[in-house]
Structure formats: structure tokens, C-alpha cells
């Protein structure tokens, strides 16, 4: 049986050991944190140590590429000092700067630029460090590159500029940043599509607004004679209904021409009908779209419609001649609410030719 003295001694020992345990726990936590921060660089360090006696400029360059993309700033500095080159390229034509931009490693980028790396270098695909950063949504890295003098409008071999990439990705802050640094708002890629086309077709209303404010024409024509409104009316299947409506509403408010047709003779209304976007059909009809128009094949929007919700909306459009537009709006909106409660907005599985994004 323990005596009082034994219990007191045990308590004393526990009290004495508590600070030591706390210190050990803190050290362990620090070690775990350190390992997490340095994990990506550890294998590079090991490769360097194991092969140090056999390293040459070529092998140092490969270590530099990996260290740059992973953000291992100290190792990048060491490899440069030991003979690696900022102009060396991997098999895709990427320099260490382009690798760092892809990885979003801003500190490494600043170091490489200070060592003379070419900020305008393009890889075999024609991509610059800025375009690679934008494609990966690396906003901070893009800002560093732009502030260092990166050209904001240099496109790759597919004609994709940083602004087009930002608009396609739906990144408002990157889009604004690029516009603020002078990116061409009206630039087009090799398929004839501009940034506003991608933004409109994906329901990015605020980006569409930015591009319009930057001077893009509301009724400019793109691939297959399509306008931004036509793209918004036939938006992609993954666009939420409300966002699609907002984009179309914005374009209508800014003066988009409802009477224009593409190279098949199809208007925005026909495109929305073909894509099964009943809510968009309502908006366009309320704005004055002509449901009786026929395309080059003699088809109306009703003929092109792909679901009952759209057909019911278009069927109601004939009432405008007898009951007037104000009453029609009430009837048409009620029609959509009733029909789409069963089938919200059916969207065609096979997109028409204008919906394919490159």
C-alpha cells in the first residue's frame, strides 16, 4: 500500500516532468511543421548529395528546374552558384522561370529575374511565364511578373492570351489585374474567339461587364458569326440557371442586338431554344426577340427546341399579338415556372458547334 509520502513524491515527479513533456511536444510539433514545409525539397536535396561528385551543368539544370517549380529557394540559389543556368530549357522549352511560374513560386521568380532570367521567353507551345501562371490561377505570381514587366497580351501558338485564359477560368481578380496592366480586351485566339465569348458562354457576368467596360463591342462577331449574346444564350451545361440569366440580362441591358444571326441564320433565341434554356428563352422573348424568324434551313426556334419547357414558352409567344406584351410576360413567366418545376432546364447533351471551347 502506498504511503502518503509515496503519493506526494509521485505528484512531485509529475510536476517536474510536465514542463519537459510540454517542451518535447513543442519540439515534435515544430519538427512535423518543418517536415511539411520542406517535404517537396527533401528529395531534391538527397539527389544533390548522392550525386554531388558526379554533377555537371546539365544535371544541375535539371535539379534547378525541379527546385524552381517546388519553391526551394535556397536550393535554386545554390544550384545557380554551382553552375546551373537561367537560360537552360527542359524538353518542352521551359526555363526555370516558366517552371516556377507554373508552380506559383513568387519568391523563386524574383530570384531568377534578379539573376537575369528572360521574362518574355516562350516555350515550345508559345507560352510565357505569365500565361503559365494565369492558367494555374496564380494571382500573386501573375502580379509579380506583371510588375516586373511581363507583356500582358502575349499569346501562345493557339492564340490564347493571359486575358483569354483568365476569362475562361472565371477568375475576376486576374482578369481585372491583366486589364489594369494593359491587356488587350479584344484579342482573339486561333479559333476566332475572344475573352468575352468564353466568359459569356460560361456565365461569368462580372467578367463580361469588365470586358465591355474595357471597350469590347457589345455586338462584335466571333467564330461562325456568333455574338456574345448568342454564346450567353447557349451557355454550357454546367452554368447555374441564375448565372446564365444574369449574363443574358446584362448583355440585353447594354444593347445587344436580338436580330443578329450566325452563319446558319440562327438568332440568340434559336440558340437558347436548341440548348433547352427555357429561362433564357423567356428573357429574350420579353426583350422583343422574334419567335417567327427562320434559320437557313427554314426552322424556327420552336422547331429547334429540345424540351417541353421551351416548347410551351414558345407556344405562348403567339399570344403577344392578341393580349399584348405586358400580359404575355405574366403568362410566359407563369408557364416557365409551372413547366420547369418538373424539368427545371433540360440541357442538350450534345452542344452545337458554337459551344465547343478550345
Secondary structure, DSSP 8 states (H G I E B T S, - for coil): ---HHHHHHHHHHHHHHHHHHHHHHHHHHHHHHHHHHHHHHHHHHHHHHHTGGG--HHHHHHHHHHHHHHT-HHHHHHHHHTT--TT---TTS--HHHHHHHHT-HHHHHHHHHTT--TT---TT---HHHHHHHTT-HHHHHHHHHTT--TT---TT---HHHHHHHHT-HHHHHHHHHTT--TT-B-TTS-BHHHHHHHTT-HHHHHHHHHTT--TT---GGG--HHHHHHT--TTS-HHHHHHHHHHHHHTT--TT---TTS--HHHHHHHHT-HHHHHHHHHTT--TT---TTS--HHHH--SHHHHHHHHHGGGHHHH-HHHHHHHHHHHHHHHHTTSS----SS--GGG---
